[in-house]
Each structure stands twice: as structure tokens, then as C-alpha cells.
Amino acid sequence: MATKASNPFSSYKNFETRTRNPDPKVAALLVIDMQNYFFTIAKPIIPSIQTTIDLCRRAGIPVIYTRHCHKSPADHGMLGEWWNGDLVLDGTLEAELMSEVGCRNADLVVEKSTYSAFVGTGLEESLQGMGVKEVIVTGVMTNLCCETSARDAFTRGFRVFFSTDATATSSPDLHDATLKNMAYGFAYLVNCDRLSEAL
């Protein structure tokens, strides 16, 4: 799945249609699939991911990581066909979270085997149990797991904030297409500067 990285520094101002800031009292940060498998794509946004995580921790916002992994052919689903078997296999170094994203022992890590962080993971129930009503989406890939998770969060009743500089994918066109879709129908766009001012 991983190829070259996109330009991760698209401004939310290019695409936003609505403006709102996250509420730290009811927000959670989702760090999607920042794993060794995706290092080439993720490398340019690591500083923005680190800044976003730091801002959220200082504001008391819980940080939740997802880890995409496949344990057996039974959980390959359509991804096995679509990516010709090039999948992230559990138990490999590629499946581990990058050390740069600073996952702590107390942080919730959600394992998933499809694009959405919500399908079959218990994430929705965990968020509800924490009193979370808003999610801030970061990570990789912008147009696959980040976008699908954001859409699923929206349809489950969560207010969604989507980072423009802490998400990345394989091409600028795909990245920007997602930002346009998110701003049109699903999410408020943010970046590190906006979060720094808001939190």
C-alpha cells in the first residue's frame, strides 16, 4: 500500500467551509496507523503529529492510537484482494507503532483489520465510556483509514475535526480530495496552528 509521501502541509484555509474549535472537555485524539509499514508516507508529518499529540496531552485530551494488522487470512477481507496480499501482518516490525509517536503504556491502542477504526474494534463504546463527543483525526493514510474513520465517526454522532497537516497519503491530489470531502460534509478542518490557538 505504501508509496511516496504526499505534501502534508495543505492549509485548512484552502478548503474549509465551517469553523469550529474542539472542546477539550469532550474531545479525543485519534492517531491512525502511525506504524513502521507506513514510515515513508508518514515521515514528513511526524513533527506535526508530535505537536498535535503534545497539544492534546497538555489540554487533557486522551490520545488513542490505532494499529492496522492482520492476524490470519480470515481477517483479510477485501483488503487482501484489493492490495494483492500486501498487508500489515501482526507480529512483524512493520505492524508496530513508530517510536516517534510516543505511545504511552496508559494510552488506548485499538487494533483494526480494515480501513475504519470503528468496525469490530469497540472504539465507539470506549469513546462513549470516556464521555467523548468529538474526535480529532490524524495519521495515515488521509484518503483511506483516516477518511473512513472520520466518516464513520460522523455517522455515529461524533463531531469530527480533521487535521490537514498531521495526515498524509501517497499523493497530494488524494490528500486534497479528502480534505475537500471532509470539509463539505463531515469534518471541521484544523492544523497545528489552529489547535495551538484553540486548546
Summary of the structure (lengths in Angstrom):
residues: 199
radius of gyration: 15.3
end to end distance: 34.2
largest distance: 45.6
contacts: 666
relative contact order: 0.25
helix: 42%
strand: 21%
